[in-house]
Amino acid sequence: MTAAKDKRCTEDEAVAELRSGMTIGFGGWGSRRKPMSVVRSILRSDLEDLTVISWGGPDVGLLCASGKVKRLVYAFVSLDSIPLEPHFRAARQSGVVEDEPYDEGMFLLGLQAAAWRVPFLPTRVGLGSDLMRDNPRLRTITSPYDDGEELVAAPALTMDAAFVHMNRADARGNAQYLGPDPYFDDLFLGAATKRFLSTERIVATEDLAKEGAPQSLLISRMLVDGVIQAPNGAHFTSCDPDYGRDEAFQKSYAASAKSPEAWAEFREAWLTLSEADYQAKLRADGGAR
Amino acid sequence: MSSKQTDQLADMVDRADVCVVAVAECFRGDGEILANPIGTIPMIGGRLARATFEPDLCMTDGEARLIANDEAFDWPNGAVVEHFNPYRQMFSWVWNGRRHVMMGATQVDRYGNQNIAAIGSYARPKVQLLGYRGAPGNTINDTTSYWVPNHSPAVVCEAVDTVCGIGYDRAAALGPDAARFHEIRRVITNLCVLDFETSDHSMRVRSLHPGVTVEEVRAATGFDLVVPDDVPTSRLPTPEEIELIDTVIDPKGLRLKEVPNP
């Protein structure tokens, strides 16, 4: 009998699969359910020149501030309770990152097009706006039907690798969200060549049904190459209902954008540690939920 | 009612409550669609519309549900959930023509073009803001209004630096087919109600909040507004509406923090 694949791995093993110059997508939304333990692993790596695709939150800010980003593909970047992401702003205002902006709906279509393996999906979104000027990748298309309407062709946002963070998963990659919103995590995995999920807890497949209804099982193992057990792995973003956002930590993160010295201090305190040491330090500080 | 009586009444009414009523009026006639006001006073005003003259509106909890409650925040007795409305579902409403959104605007110009992406040149912004968010898609697909709690010439300005939400001039340039779902209905500010009901859709003063003069609005605006000969005063809340706002919709008075009295 042949055994089923066991996909369990660590953040560092997953990140070792990446190369500089790759296009990498991160699931979650704003400062919610972000695969932050993977982001921290990337920050400790030698990777550079990344193209980052994200419903942007502190994943984007941290990668920008650490000089990992060549190009940003996004519709917004926000920390939710702090509306403007200061590290992202600094990167844009100093001109160190290339910018590929989208409308949110167009961004959804780009992910869906990539997951469905078509080059674009048509939409009315973007017509008349400066997006058509600011994102030179965008093209329009004329409907081949009798209406002849001119529409925007939202380009497929294919990526070399994608990372998402889920509340529960089994070792084979079936995964579950227990919070209010699935966001777009299934589409990121569908759009990527290498597909990883981190999770609060790996459980037996038969136990997934004890945690939530079948419709909470957003991710199928067909979409997953690696499963990372990462308790508190979304810290400091929210991972409801397991834990909320660590607002105090997020404030200190945001404040670190004030000066190079403040950033160096934050970086030294939190971003040079292994994930185990990061979590241990949080517990010692009383910051872990 | 004489103008003197109106002034006396106006003295007794909070500016925030006038704004709430102006927001509510903005959704009048919308029927069974998703009223999606974003911001403190917009959320209160949308709730007021549904609780009084526009009962079929659908509204969100600000997260992933449509809820039936009259309370704008917190839902102390529990949220009454009507529908699962995750973020991705919002685009189905927008593209299906089932939504009237009231967004914020860092800049809005005479034709209703709106900017929330960046101040200065987009390529190398002086101030990076949120990004384009959903503004292009909202304005090409559905009715859109704007909420400006700090009416000033920098916000209500001659030309926006980046066009995120498209105004009437951009829509006209696209032609009647492409722009057939475009409508910028109102801009509600802390001073007045503005609309685009002019021959060329340039911004007009629709009503002044009690105690505000045309001169004050002109001074707070970065271009020449269309000002009719006789500008009405914004509708004042009825005693029943004030009771509803005070006791149910916003008992904590969050609206008074967003727009304090002058």
Chai-1 contact restraints between the chains, C-beta under 6 A:
chainA,res_idxA,chainB,res_idxB,connection_type,confidence,min_distance_angstrom,max_distance_angstrom,comment,restraint_id
A,A75,B,G131,contact,1.0,0.0,6.0,A-B,restraint_1
A,F76,B,L130,contact,1.0,0.0,6.0,A-B,restraint_2
A,F76,B,G131,contact,1.0,0.0,6.0,A-B,restraint_3
A,F76,B,R133,contact,1.0,0.0,6.0,A-B,restraint_4
A,S78,B,L130,contact,1.0,0.0,6.0,A-B,restraint_5
A,R89,B,Q128,contact,1.0,0.0,6.0,A-B,restraint_6
A,R92,B,P125,contact,1.0,0.0,6.0,A-B,restraint_7
A,R92,B,Q128,contact,1.0,0.0,6.0,A-B,restraint_8
A,Q93,B,P125,contact,1.0,0.0,6.0,A-B,restraint_9
A,Q93,B,Q128,contact,1.0,0.0,6.0,A-B,restraint_10
A,G95,B,R124,contact,1.0,0.0,6.0,A-B,restraint_11
A,P101,B,G131,contact,1.0,0.0,6.0,A-B,restraint_12
A,P101,B,Y132,contact,1.0,0.0,6.0,A-B,restraint_13
A,D103,B,Y132,contact,1.0,0.0,6.0,A-B,restraint_14
A,D103,B,P136,contact,1.0,0.0,6.0,A-B,restraint_15
A,D103,B,G137,contact,1.0,0.0,6.0,A-B,restraint_16
A,E104,B,R133,contact,1.0,0.0,6.0,A-B,restraint_17
A,E104,B,G134,contact,1.0,0.0,6.0,A-B,restraint_18
A,G105,B,F91,contact,1.0,0.0,6.0,A-B,restraint_19
A,G105,B,G137,contact,1.0,0.0,6.0,A-B,restraint_20
A,L108,B,F91,contact,1.0,0.0,6.0,A-B,restraint_21
A,R124,B,I140,contact,1.0,0.0,6.0,A-B,restraint_22
A,V125,B,P136,contact,1.0,0.0,6.0,A-B,restraint_23
A,V125,B,G137,contact,1.0,0.0,6.0,A-B,restraint_24
A,G126,B,P136,contact,1.0,0.0,6.0,A-B,restraint_25
A,L127,B,I140,contact,1.0,0.0,6.0,A-B,restraint_26
A,L127,B,L174,contact,1.0,0.0,6.0,A-B,restraint_27
A,L127,B,A178,contact,1.0,0.0,6.0,A-B,restraint_28
A,G128,B,I166,contact,1.0,0.0,6.0,A-B,restraint_29
A,G128,B,R170,contact,1.0,0.0,6.0,A-B,restraint_30
A,G128,B,L174,contact,1.0,0.0,6.0,A-B,restraint_31
A,S129,B,P136,contact,1.0,0.0,6.0,A-B,restraint_32
A,S129,B,V163,contact,1.0,0.0,6.0,A-B,restraint_33
A,S129,B,I166,contact,1.0,0.0,6.0,A-B,restraint_34
A,D130,B,T162,contact,1.0,0.0,6.0,A-B,restraint_35
A,D130,B,V163,contact,1.0,0.0,6.0,A-B,restraint_36
A,L131,B,Y132,contact,1.0,0.0,6.0,A-B,restraint_37
A,L131,B,P136,contact,1.0,0.0,6.0,A-B,restraint_38
A,D134,B,Y122,contact,1.0,0.0,6.0,A-B,restraint_39
A,P180,B,E63,contact,1.0,0.0,6.0,A-B,restraint_40
A,P180,B,A64,contact,1.0,0.0,6.0,A-B,restraint_41
A,D181,B,A64,contact,1.0,0.0,6.0,A-B,restraint_42
A,D181,B,P86,contact,1.0,0.0,6.0,A-B,restraint_43
A,D181,B,Y87,contact,1.0,0.0,6.0,A-B,restraint_44
A,P182,B,P86,contact,1.0,0.0,6.0,A-B,restraint_45
